[in-house]
Amino acid sequence: MPTYIIEREIPGADKLSPSELSEIAAKSNEVVSGLDVPYRWITSYVAGDKIYCVHEAPSAEIIRRHAHEAGFPANRVTELAAQIDPSTAG
């Protein structure tokens, strides 16, 4: 299944409380369970005024559907071409 990076512009994202982040996660989980398609939220990173999410889904359209139904922005959705880490150097 394709993996996507989603860039969400949320002013003050880095100032969201643990409770607010928990609410966002709960809403995301709720929407994922109702999509009726294979979908997996892998992780998200909060940095400055953005949240960067890594999700697996059949298409970018499904990613945008998830965002719309959850009430989250999805300012940029990019399919990953490859994944590397320190071990990639051999």
Contacts in CASP RR format, 6 or more apart in sequence:
PFRMAT RR
TARGET T0000
AUTHOR 0000-0000-0000
METHOD contacts of the structure
MODEL  1
MPTYIIEREIPGADKLSPSELSEIAAKSNEVVSGLDVPYRWITSYVAGDK
IYCVHEAPSAEIIRRHAHEAGFPANRVTELAAQIDPSTAG
1 38 0 8 1.000
1 40 0 8 1.000
1 56 0 8 1.000
1 57 0 8 1.000
1 58 0 8 1.000
2 56 0 8 1.000
2 57 0 8 1.000
2 58 0 8 1.000
2 59 0 8 1.000
2 79 0 8 1.000
2 80 0 8 1.000
3 42 0 8 1.000
3 54 0 8 1.000
3 55 0 8 1.000
3 56 0 8 1.000
3 79 0 8 1.000
3 80 0 8 1.000
3 83 0 8 1.000
4 54 0 8 1.000
4 55 0 8 1.000
4 56 0 8 1.000
4 57 0 8 1.000
4 60 0 8 1.000
4 63 0 8 1.000
4 77 0 8 1.000
4 78 0 8 1.000
4 79 0 8 1.000
4 80 0 8 1.000
5 52 0 8 1.000
5 53 0 8 1.000
5 54 0 8 1.000
5 76 0 8 1.000
5 77 0 8 1.000
5 78 0 8 1.000
5 80 0 8 1.000
6 52 0 8 1.000
6 53 0 8 1.000
6 54 0 8 1.000
6 55 0 8 1.000
6 63 0 8 1.000
6 67 0 8 1.000
6 74 0 8 1.000
6 76 0 8 1.000
6 77 0 8 1.000
7 50 0 8 1.000
7 52 0 8 1.000
7 74 0 8 1.000
7 75 0 8 1.000
7 76 0 8 1.000
7 77 0 8 1.000
7 78 0 8 1.000
8 50 0 8 1.000
8 51 0 8 1.000
8 52 0 8 1.000
8 53 0 8 1.000
8 67 0 8 1.000
8 72 0 8 1.000
8 73 0 8 1.000
8 74 0 8 1.000
8 75 0 8 1.000
9 49 0 8 1.000
9 50 0 8 1.000
9 73 0 8 1.000
9 75 0 8 1.000
10 16 0 8 1.000
10 49 0 8 1.000
10 50 0 8 1.000
10 51 0 8 1.000
10 73 0 8 1.000
11 49 0 8 1.000
12 48 0 8 1.000
12 49 0 8 1.000
13 46 0 8 1.000
13 47 0 8 1.000
13 48 0 8 1.000
13 49 0 8 1.000
13 50 0 8 1.000
13 51 0 8 1.000
14 46 0 8 1.000
14 47 0 8 1.000
14 48 0 8 1.000
14 49 0 8 1.000
16 24 0 8 1.000
16 46 0 8 1.000
21 46 0 8 1.000
24 72 0 8 1.000
27 70 0 8 1.000
27 71 0 8 1.000
27 72 0 8 1.000
28 41 0 8 1.000
28 66 0 8 1.000
28 70 0 8 1.000
28 72 0 8 1.000
29 41 0 8 1.000
30 70 0 8 1.000
31 66 0 8 1.000
31 69 0 8 1.000
31 70 0 8 1.000
32 39 0 8 1.000
32 40 0 8 1.000
32 41 0 8 1.000
32 66 0 8 1.000
35 62 0 8 1.000
35 65 0 8 1.000
35 66 0 8 1.000
35 69 0 8 1.000
37 57 0 8 1.000
37 58 0 8 1.000
37 62 0 8 1.000
38 56 0 8 1.000
38 57 0 8 1.000
38 58 0 8 1.000
39 55 0 8 1.000
39 56 0 8 1.000
39 57 0 8 1.000
39 58 0 8 1.000
39 62 0 8 1.000
39 66 0 8 1.000
40 55 0 8 1.000
40 56 0 8 1.000
40 57 0 8 1.000
41 53 0 8 1.000
41 54 0 8 1.000
41 55 0 8 1.000
42 54 0 8 1.000
42 55 0 8 1.000
42 56 0 8 1.000
43 53 0 8 1.000
43 54 0 8 1.000
44 51 0 8 1.000
44 52 0 8 1.000
44 53 0 8 1.000
44 54 0 8 1.000
45 51 0 8 1.000
45 52 0 8 1.000
45 53 0 8 1.000
55 63 0 8 1.000
55 66 0 8 1.000
57 63 0 8 1.000
57 66 0 8 1.000
60 77 0 8 1.000
60 79 0 8 1.000
63 74 0 8 1.000
63 77 0 8 1.000
64 74 0 8 1.000
64 77 0 8 1.000
66 72 0 8 1.000
66 74 0 8 1.000
67 73 0 8 1.000
67 74 0 8 1.000
68 74 0 8 1.000
END
